[in-house]
Amino acid sequence: MNYLEKMRGGGQSPPQVGLTEVFWSWIGSFLGLAAISLIHYRLLDETGLLLIIGSFGASAVLIYGAIRSPLAQPRNLLGGHILSAVVGVTAFQWLGSHPWLAAAIAVSTAIAVMHLTKTLHPPGGATALIAVIGGDSVHDLGYFYVIMPVALGAVIMLIVALTINNLSKNRRYPEFWF
């Protein structure tokens, strides 16, 4: 197969899911994001701290909508976000005067670290990127960004995922912990 033929693909589309699966995915993502958003806007917003970041939207897709995926498991959710946050903050602190370079280093290094630690979680790339491009509210947090919003937000979403994903008799989460 030549190089250009590979780009045509050849696999099948994912199977259609039933309405029950759609319902539980919707409920889980609604409650998970509502929990961190409510804490953010009702308790933290006036303090200048944050709890909600864009990468949590992508995590919601995985931990509530693709619960059997290896990328959605607790090890990946927590490890992927936390390690990527450390990488992102470090990249900004070392290379922040060159944001284009800091952004590229942060995401690429986060991917490498997640691979090496078996914690690959695609939203982790966004978590690393947010540490670089997130503006003063994120930059002022320094490594506290790793704890809050990243670790605390991921833990809250995990608690909701454990609770909601196991209410249905046809769903089981997690597939594995570590």
TIVEXPA-596699 format. One line per 8 residues: number of its first residue (from 1); their letters; for each residue x negated, z, y of N, C-alpha, C, O. Coordinates in Angstrom, 1 decimal. Atoms other than C-alpha are relative to their C-alpha. Layout:
residues N
NUM = A = X Z Y X Z Y X Z Y X Z Y ~ ...
end
This chain:
residues 178
1 = MNYLEKMR = -0.9 0.0 -1.2 0.0 0.0 0.0 -0.9 0.0 1.2 -1.8 0.8 1.4 ~ 0.8 0.1 -1.2 -1.5 -1.0 3.3 0.5 1.0 1.1 1.6 1.6 1.0 ~ -0.2 -0.9 -1.0 -1.6 1.1 6.4 1.4 -0.1 0.7 2.1 0.9 0.8 ~ -1.3 0.2 -0.7 1.5 -0.4 8.2 1.2 0.2 -1.0 2.2 0.6 -0.5 ~ -1.1 -0.2 1.0 3.6 -0.4 5.0 0.4 1.5 -0.1 1.5 1.8 -0.4 ~ -0.2 -1.4 0.1 3.2 3.4 4.9 1.0 0.5 1.1 1.8 1.4 0.9 ~ -0.8 -0.4 -1.1 5.0 3.6 8.2 1.5 -0.3 -0.2 2.4 0.2 0.6 ~ -1.4 0.4 0.3 8.2 2.1 6.7 0.8 1.2 -0.6 2.0 1.2 -0.6
9 = GGGQSPPQ = -0.6 -1.1 0.8 8.8 5.3 4.7 0.5 -0.5 -1.3 0.2 -1.7 -1.7 ~ -0.5 0.5 1.3 10.5 5.1 1.4 0.8 1.1 -0.7 1.4 0.9 -1.8 ~ -0.7 -1.1 0.6 12.1 8.5 0.7 1.5 -0.1 0.3 2.0 -1.1 0.9 ~ -1.5 0.0 -0.2 15.8 9.4 0.8 0.3 1.0 1.2 -0.5 2.0 1.4 ~ -0.5 -0.9 -1.0 17.7 11.1 3.6 0.3 1.3 -0.7 0.7 1.3 -1.9 ~ -0.4 -1.2 0.6 18.4 14.8 3.0 1.5 0.0 -0.4 2.3 -0.8 0.2 ~ -1.4 0.0 0.4 21.7 15.5 1.2 0.9 0.7 1.1 0.4 1.5 1.8 ~ -1.0 -0.6 -0.9 24.8 16.4 3.2 0.3 1.4 -0.5 0.3 1.7 -1.7
17 = VGLTEVFW = -0.4 -1.4 0.3 25.6 20.1 3.3 1.4 0.2 0.2 2.1 -0.5 1.0 ~ -1.4 -0.3 -0.1 29.0 21.6 2.9 0.3 0.8 1.2 -0.6 1.3 1.9 ~ -0.4 -0.7 -1.2 31.0 23.2 5.6 -0.3 1.5 0.0 -0.5 2.1 1.0 ~ 0.3 -1.4 0.2 30.4 26.7 4.2 -1.5 0.2 0.5 -1.8 1.2 1.2 ~ 1.4 -0.1 -0.4 26.6 26.1 4.7 -0.1 -0.1 1.5 -0.9 0.6 2.1 ~ 0.0 0.1 -1.5 27.2 24.9 8.2 0.5 1.2 0.7 -0.1 1.7 1.7 ~ -0.5 -1.2 -0.5 29.3 27.9 8.9 -1.0 1.2 0.1 -1.2 1.8 1.1 ~ 1.0 -1.1 0.0 26.7 30.4 7.8 -1.2 -0.2 0.8 -1.8 0.7 1.4
25 = SWIGSFLG = 1.1 0.3 -0.9 23.9 28.6 9.6 0.4 0.2 1.4 -0.4 0.7 2.2 ~ -0.5 -0.2 -1.4 26.0 28.6 12.8 0.1 1.5 0.3 -0.4 2.0 1.4 ~ -0.1 -1.4 -0.3 26.8 32.3 12.5 -1.3 0.7 0.1 -1.5 1.5 1.0 ~ 1.4 -0.6 0.0 23.2 33.3 11.7 -0.7 -0.3 1.3 -1.2 0.6 2.0 ~ 0.8 0.4 -1.2 21.7 31.3 14.6 0.7 0.6 1.2 0.0 1.0 2.1 ~ -0.7 -0.6 -1.2 24.4 32.5 17.0 -0.3 1.5 0.1 -0.7 1.9 1.2 ~ 0.3 -1.5 0.0 23.9 36.2 16.1 -1.5 0.3 0.3 -1.8 1.2 1.1 ~ 1.4 -0.2 -0.2 20.1 35.9 16.0 -0.4 -0.2 1.5 -1.1 0.6 2.1
33 = LAAISLIH = 0.3 0.3 -1.4 19.8 34.2 19.4 0.8 0.9 1.0 0.3 1.2 2.0 ~ -0.8 -0.9 -0.9 22.6 36.3 20.9 -0.7 1.4 0.1 -0.7 2.0 1.2 ~ 0.7 -1.3 0.0 20.7 39.5 19.9 -1.2 0.0 0.9 -1.3 0.9 1.8 ~ 1.2 0.0 -0.8 17.4 38.5 21.5 0.4 -0.3 1.5 -0.2 0.2 2.4 ~ -0.4 0.4 -1.4 19.2 36.9 24.5 0.6 1.2 0.7 0.4 1.5 1.9 ~ -0.7 -1.2 -0.6 21.4 40.0 25.1 -1.0 1.0 0.4 -1.0 1.6 1.5 ~ 1.0 -0.9 -0.3 18.4 42.3 25.0 -0.8 -0.5 1.2 -1.1 0.3 2.1 ~ 0.7 0.5 -1.1 16.5 40.0 27.3 0.7 0.1 1.3 0.2 0.7 2.3
41 = YRLLDETG = -0.8 0.1 -1.2 19.2 39.5 29.9 0.6 1.3 0.5 0.7 1.5 1.7 ~ -0.6 -1.3 -0.4 20.7 43.0 29.8 -1.0 1.1 0.3 -0.7 2.0 1.1 ~ 0.9 -1.2 -0.1 17.7 45.2 29.4 -1.4 -0.4 0.7 -2.0 0.4 1.4 ~ 1.3 0.3 -0.4 14.5 43.3 30.2 -0.2 -0.9 1.2 -1.2 -0.8 1.9 ~ 0.2 1.0 -1.1 15.1 40.6 32.8 -0.4 0.7 1.3 -1.3 0.1 2.0 ~ 0.3 -0.6 -1.2 14.9 43.0 35.7 -1.4 0.7 0.0 -1.9 0.9 1.1 ~ 1.4 -0.6 0.1 11.6 44.5 34.4 -1.1 -1.0 0.1 -2.3 -0.7 0.2 ~ 1.0 1.1 0.0 9.9 41.1 34.4 -0.5 -0.3 -1.4 -1.4 -1.2 -1.6
49 = LLLIIGSF = 0.3 0.3 1.4 9.5 41.3 30.6 0.9 -1.1 -0.5 2.0 -1.3 0.0 ~ -0.9 0.9 0.6 10.9 38.7 28.4 0.0 0.2 -1.5 -0.9 0.7 -2.1 ~ -0.2 -0.1 1.5 12.2 38.5 24.8 0.3 -1.3 -0.6 0.2 -1.5 -1.8 ~ -0.4 1.3 0.6 13.4 35.0 24.4 -0.9 -1.1 0.5 -1.2 -1.3 1.7 ~ 0.8 1.1 -0.3 11.2 32.0 24.2 0.5 -1.3 -0.7 1.2 -1.1 -1.7 ~ -0.5 1.3 0.5 11.9 28.3 23.4 -0.2 -0.1 -1.5 0.6 -0.7 -2.2 ~ 0.3 0.2 1.4 10.2 28.4 20.0 1.0 0.7 -0.9 1.0 0.4 -2.1 ~ -0.9 -0.7 0.9 12.8 30.8 18.7 1.2 -0.8 -0.3 1.8 -0.6 -1.4
57 = GASAVLIY = -1.1 1.0 0.3 15.4 28.0 18.9 -0.4 -0.8 -1.3 0.5 -1.0 -2.1 ~ 0.5 0.7 1.1 13.3 26.1 16.4 0.0 0.9 -1.3 0.3 0.4 -2.4 ~ 0.0 -1.0 1.1 12.9 29.2 14.2 1.4 0.2 -0.5 1.5 0.3 -1.7 ~ -1.4 -0.2 0.5 16.6 29.6 14.1 0.5 -1.2 -0.9 1.2 -0.9 -1.9 ~ -0.4 1.1 0.9 17.0 26.1 12.6 -0.5 0.3 -1.4 0.2 0.0 -2.4 ~ 0.6 -0.2 1.3 14.6 27.1 9.8 0.6 1.2 -0.7 1.1 1.1 -1.8 ~ -0.3 -1.2 0.8 15.6 30.7 9.0 1.5 0.2 -0.2 2.0 1.0 -1.0 ~ -1.5 0.0 0.2 19.4 30.1 9.3 0.5 -1.2 -0.6 1.6 -1.2 -1.2
65 = GAIRSPLA = -0.5 1.3 0.4 19.7 26.4 8.5 -0.7 -0.6 -1.2 -0.2 -1.4 -1.9 ~ 0.8 0.6 1.1 16.9 25.7 6.0 -0.6 1.2 -0.8 -1.8 1.3 -0.9 ~ 0.5 -1.3 0.5 16.6 29.1 4.3 -0.8 -0.1 -1.3 -1.5 0.9 -1.6 ~ 0.8 0.1 1.2 15.0 27.8 1.1 -1.4 -0.6 0.3 -2.2 -0.6 -0.6 ~ 1.3 0.7 -0.3 12.2 26.0 2.9 -1.1 1.1 0.0 -1.0 2.2 0.6 ~ 1.1 -0.9 -0.1 8.8 27.6 2.5 -0.4 0.3 1.4 -0.9 1.4 1.7 ~ 0.3 -0.2 -1.5 8.4 27.2 6.3 0.9 1.1 0.6 0.6 1.5 1.7 ~ -1.0 -1.0 -0.6 11.4 29.6 6.8 -0.1 1.4 -0.5 0.6 2.2 -0.1
73 = QPRNLLGG = 0.1 -1.3 0.6 10.2 32.5 4.8 -0.6 1.1 0.9 -1.3 0.7 1.9 ~ 0.5 -1.0 -0.9 9.4 35.9 6.4 -1.5 0.0 0.3 -1.9 0.1 1.5 ~ 1.4 0.1 -0.3 5.7 35.5 6.0 -0.3 -1.1 1.0 -1.2 -0.9 1.9 ~ 0.2 1.1 -0.9 5.8 32.2 7.7 0.5 0.3 1.4 -0.1 0.0 2.4 ~ -0.6 -0.3 -1.3 8.2 33.3 10.5 -0.9 1.0 0.8 -1.3 0.7 1.9 ~ 0.8 -1.0 -0.7 6.2 36.4 11.4 -1.4 -0.4 0.2 -2.0 -0.4 1.3 ~ 1.4 0.3 -0.1 2.7 35.3 10.6 -0.2 -1.3 0.9 -1.1 -1.3 1.7 ~ 0.1 1.2 -0.8 3.2 31.8 12.2 0.1 0.3 1.4 -0.7 -0.2 2.2
81 = HILSAVVG = -0.2 -0.3 -1.4 4.5 33.2 15.4 -1.1 0.9 0.6 -1.7 0.6 1.6 ~ 1.0 -0.9 -0.6 2.1 36.1 15.8 -1.4 -0.6 0.1 -2.0 -0.4 1.1 ~ 1.4 0.6 -0.1 -1.1 34.3 14.9 0.0 -1.1 1.0 -1.0 -1.2 1.7 ~ 0.0 1.1 -1.0 -0.1 31.3 17.0 0.0 0.6 1.5 -0.6 0.0 2.4 ~ 0.0 -0.7 -1.4 0.6 33.7 20.0 -1.4 0.4 0.3 -1.9 0.3 1.5 ~ 1.4 -0.5 -0.2 -2.9 35.2 19.6 -0.9 -1.2 0.4 -1.6 -1.2 1.4 ~ 0.8 1.2 -0.3 -4.4 31.7 19.5 0.3 -0.6 1.4 -0.6 -0.9 2.2 ~ -0.4 0.6 -1.3 -2.4 30.5 22.5 -0.5 0.9 1.2 -0.9 0.3 2.2
89 = VTAFQWLG = 0.4 -0.8 -1.1 -3.2 33.5 24.7 -1.6 -0.1 0.2 -2.1 -0.2 1.3 ~ 1.4 0.1 -0.1 -6.9 33.2 23.8 -0.4 -1.4 0.6 -1.3 -1.4 1.4 ~ 0.3 1.3 -0.6 -6.9 29.5 24.6 0.2 0.0 1.5 -0.6 -0.6 2.2 ~ -0.3 0.0 -1.5 -5.3 30.1 28.0 -1.1 0.8 0.7 -1.5 0.4 1.8 ~ 1.0 -0.8 -0.7 -7.7 32.9 28.8 -1.4 -0.6 0.1 -2.1 -0.4 1.1 ~ 1.3 0.6 0.0 -10.8 30.9 27.9 0.1 -1.4 0.8 -0.9 -1.7 1.4 ~ 0.0 1.4 -0.5 -9.6 27.4 29.1 1.1 -0.2 1.0 1.5 -1.4 1.3 ~ -1.1 0.1 -0.9 -6.8 28.1 31.5 -0.2 -0.9 1.3 0.7 -1.4 1.8
97 = SHPWLAAA = 0.2 0.8 -1.1 -8.5 26.3 34.3 0.1 -1.5 -0.3 0.1 -2.4 0.6 ~ -0.1 1.4 0.5 -8.2 23.1 32.2 1.3 0.1 -0.9 1.1 0.0 -2.1 ~ -1.2 -0.2 0.9 -4.5 23.4 31.0 0.2 -1.1 -1.0 0.7 -0.8 -2.1 ~ -0.2 1.1 1.0 -4.5 20.0 29.2 -0.8 0.3 -1.2 -0.4 0.1 -2.3 ~ 0.8 -0.3 1.1 -7.4 21.2 27.1 0.4 1.3 -0.7 0.4 1.4 -1.9 ~ -0.5 -1.2 0.6 -6.1 24.7 26.6 1.3 -0.2 -0.9 1.4 0.3 -1.9 ~ -1.2 0.3 0.8 -2.7 23.3 25.4 -0.4 -0.7 -1.3 0.1 -0.3 -2.3 ~ 0.4 0.7 1.3 -4.4 20.9 22.9 -0.7 0.9 -0.9 -0.4 0.9 -2.1
105 = IAVSTAIA = 0.7 -1.0 0.9 -6.7 23.6 21.6 0.9 1.0 -0.6 0.8 1.3 -1.8 ~ -1.0 -1.1 0.4 -3.9 26.2 21.4 0.8 -0.5 -1.2 0.8 0.1 -2.3 ~ -0.9 0.5 1.0 -1.6 24.0 19.3 -0.8 -0.4 -1.3 -0.4 0.0 -2.4 ~ 0.8 0.5 1.1 -4.3 22.4 17.1 -0.6 1.2 -0.8 -0.6 1.2 -2.0 ~ 0.6 -1.1 0.6 -6.0 25.7 16.4 1.1 0.9 -0.7 0.8 1.4 -1.8 ~ -1.1 -0.7 0.6 -2.7 27.4 15.7 0.4 -0.6 -1.3 0.7 0.1 -2.3 ~ -0.3 0.7 1.2 -1.9 24.8 13.1 -1.0 0.3 -1.1 -0.7 0.6 -2.2 ~ 1.1 -0.3 0.9 -5.3 25.3 11.5 0.1 1.4 -0.5 -0.1 1.6 -1.7
113 = VMHLTKTL = -0.1 -1.4 0.4 -4.9 29.1 11.4 1.2 0.2 -0.9 1.0 0.9 -1.9 ~ -1.2 -0.2 0.8 -1.4 28.9 10.0 -0.3 -0.6 -1.4 0.1 -0.1 -2.4 ~ 0.4 0.6 1.3 -2.7 26.5 7.3 -0.9 1.0 -0.8 -0.6 1.2 -2.0 ~ 1.0 -0.8 0.7 -5.6 28.8 6.4 0.6 1.3 -0.5 0.1 1.9 -1.4 ~ -0.6 -1.3 0.4 -3.4 31.9 6.2 1.3 -0.2 -0.7 2.0 0.8 -1.0 ~ -1.2 0.3 0.7 -0.5 30.2 4.4 1.3 0.6 0.8 2.2 1.1 0.2 ~ -1.2 -0.4 -0.8 1.9 31.0 7.3 0.5 -1.1 0.9 1.1 -0.9 1.9 ~ -0.5 1.2 -0.8 2.8 27.5 8.5 1.4 0.1 0.3 2.3 0.2 -0.6
121 = HPPGGATA = -1.4 -0.1 -0.6 5.9 27.8 10.7 0.0 -0.9 1.2 -0.6 -0.5 2.2 ~ 0.1 1.0 -1.1 6.3 24.7 12.9 0.3 0.6 1.4 -0.4 0.2 2.4 ~ -0.2 -0.5 -1.3 7.8 26.7 15.8 -1.2 0.8 0.6 -1.4 1.1 1.8 ~ 1.3 -0.7 -0.4 4.4 28.6 15.9 -0.8 -0.9 0.9 -1.4 -0.4 1.9 ~ 0.6 0.9 -1.0 3.0 25.5 17.6 0.5 0.1 1.4 -0.2 0.1 2.3 ~ -0.7 -0.2 -1.3 5.5 25.9 20.4 -0.4 1.4 0.6 -0.6 1.5 1.8 ~ 0.3 -1.3 -0.5 4.7 29.6 20.6 -1.4 0.0 0.6 -1.6 0.6 1.7 ~ 1.3 0.1 -0.5 1.0 28.8 21.1 0.0 -0.8 1.3 -0.7 -0.4 2.3
129 = LIAVIGGD = -0.1 0.8 -1.2 1.9 26.1 23.7 0.6 0.8 1.1 0.2 0.7 2.3 ~ -0.7 -0.8 -1.0 4.2 28.5 25.6 -1.0 1.0 0.6 -0.9 1.2 1.8 ~ 1.0 -0.9 -0.6 1.3 30.9 26.0 -0.9 -0.7 1.0 -1.4 0.0 1.9 ~ 0.8 0.7 -0.9 -0.6 28.2 27.8 0.9 -0.5 1.2 0.4 -0.4 2.4 ~ -0.8 0.6 -1.0 2.2 26.5 29.8 1.1 0.8 0.6 1.9 0.4 1.4 ~ -1.1 -0.8 -0.3 4.6 29.4 30.2 0.1 0.6 1.4 1.1 1.2 1.8 ~ 0.0 -0.5 -1.4 3.7 30.2 33.8 -0.4 1.4 0.2 -0.8 2.1 -0.8 ~ 0.4 -1.4 -0.3 2.9 33.5 35.5 0.6 1.1 -0.8 0.0 2.0 -1.2
137 = SVHDLGYF = -0.7 -1.1 0.8 5.5 35.5 33.7 -0.5 0.2 -1.4 -0.5 1.3 -1.9 ~ 0.6 -0.1 1.3 3.9 34.7 30.4 -1.5 0.3 0.1 -2.0 1.2 -0.6 ~ 1.4 -0.2 -0.2 0.3 34.6 31.6 -0.3 1.5 0.4 -1.3 2.0 -0.1 ~ 0.2 -1.4 -0.4 0.6 38.1 33.2 0.1 0.9 -1.2 -0.4 2.0 -1.1 ~ -0.1 -0.9 1.2 1.5 39.5 29.8 -1.3 0.1 -0.8 -1.5 1.1 -1.4 ~ 1.3 0.0 0.8 -1.9 38.6 28.3 0.4 0.1 -1.4 1.3 -0.5 -1.9 ~ -0.2 -0.1 1.5 -2.1 39.7 24.7 1.3 0.8 -0.3 1.7 0.9 -1.5 ~ -1.3 -0.7 0.2 1.1 41.8 25.2 1.1 -1.1 -0.4 2.1 -0.7 -1.0
145 = YVIMPVAL = -0.9 1.1 0.4 2.8 38.4 24.8 0.2 -0.1 -1.6 1.2 -0.4 -2.1 ~ -0.1 0.0 1.4 2.0 38.7 21.1 1.0 1.0 -0.5 1.7 0.7 -1.5 ~ -0.9 -1.0 0.4 3.9 41.9 20.8 1.5 -0.2 0.5 2.4 -0.2 -0.3 ~ -1.3 0.3 -0.6 6.8 41.1 23.2 -0.2 -1.1 1.0 -0.9 -0.9 2.0 ~ -1.2 0.3 0.7 8.4 38.6 23.2 -0.2 -0.4 -1.5 0.7 -0.3 -2.3 ~ 0.2 0.7 1.2 6.8 37.1 20.1 0.3 0.8 -1.3 1.3 0.5 -2.0 ~ -0.2 -0.8 1.2 6.6 39.8 17.4 1.3 0.6 -0.1 2.1 0.6 -1.1 ~ -1.3 -0.7 -0.1 9.6 41.8 18.5 1.2 -1.0 -0.2 2.1 -0.7 -0.9
153 = GAVIMLIV = -1.1 1.0 0.1 11.8 38.7 18.9 0.1 -0.6 -1.4 1.2 -0.7 -2.0 ~ 0.0 0.6 1.3 10.7 37.3 15.5 0.6 1.1 -1.0 1.3 0.7 -1.9 ~ -0.5 -1.1 0.9 11.5 40.7 13.8 1.5 0.1 0.2 2.2 0.3 -0.8 ~ -1.4 0.0 -0.2 14.9 40.8 15.4 0.7 -1.1 -0.7 1.7 -1.0 -1.4 ~ -0.6 1.2 0.6 15.7 37.3 14.2 -0.1 0.1 -1.5 0.8 -0.3 -2.2 ~ 0.1 -0.2 1.5 14.4 38.2 10.7 1.0 1.0 -0.5 1.6 0.8 -1.5 ~ -1.0 -0.9 0.4 16.7 41.2 10.5 1.3 -0.6 -0.1 2.1 -0.4 -1.0 ~ -1.2 0.7 0.0 19.6 39.1 11.4 0.1 -1.0 -1.2 1.1 -1.1 -1.8
161 = ALTINNLS = 0.0 1.0 1.1 18.6 36.4 8.9 0.1 0.7 -1.4 0.9 0.2 -2.2 ~ -0.2 -0.7 1.3 18.3 39.0 6.1 1.4 0.5 -0.2 2.0 0.4 -1.3 ~ -1.4 -0.5 0.1 21.7 40.4 6.9 1.0 -1.1 -0.2 1.8 -1.1 -1.1 ~ -1.0 1.0 0.1 23.7 37.2 7.5 -0.2 -1.0 -1.2 0.8 -1.3 -1.8 ~ 0.3 1.0 1.1 22.0 34.9 5.0 0.4 0.5 -1.4 0.6 -0.3 -2.3 ~ -0.4 -0.5 1.3 22.9 37.2 2.2 1.4 0.5 -0.2 1.8 1.0 -1.2 ~ -1.5 -0.4 0.1 26.6 37.8 3.0 0.7 -1.0 -0.9 1.6 -0.6 -1.6 ~ -0.6 1.0 0.8 27.5 34.5 1.3 -0.5 0.1 -1.4 -1.7 0.4 -1.7
169 = KNRRYPEF = 0.4 0.0 1.4 27.5 34.5 -2.5 -0.9 -1.1 -0.4 -1.6 -1.1 -1.4 ~ 0.8 1.2 0.3 25.8 31.1 -2.4 -1.3 -0.1 0.7 -2.0 -1.1 0.5 ~ 1.3 0.0 -0.7 22.9 32.0 -0.2 -0.8 1.2 -0.3 -0.3 2.2 -0.6 ~ 1.0 -1.1 0.3 19.8 34.0 -0.8 -1.2 -0.2 0.9 -1.8 -1.2 0.9 ~ 1.2 0.0 -0.9 17.1 34.9 1.7 -0.6 1.3 -0.1 0.1 2.3 0.1 ~ 1.0 1.1 0.1 14.2 35.2 1.4 -0.2 -0.5 -1.4 0.3 0.1 -2.4 ~ 0.4 0.5 1.3 12.9 33.1 -1.4 -1.2 0.8 -0.5 -1.4 1.1 -1.7 ~ 1.1 -0.8 0.3 9.7 35.1 -1.2 -0.4 0.7 1.3 -0.1 0.3 2.4
177 = WF = 0.5 -0.8 -1.1 8.1 37.7 1.1 -1.5 -0.4 0.4 -1.8 -0.9 1.5 ~ 1.4 0.3 -0.3 4.4 37.2 0.8 -0.7 -0.8 -1.1 -1.9 -1.1 -1.1
end
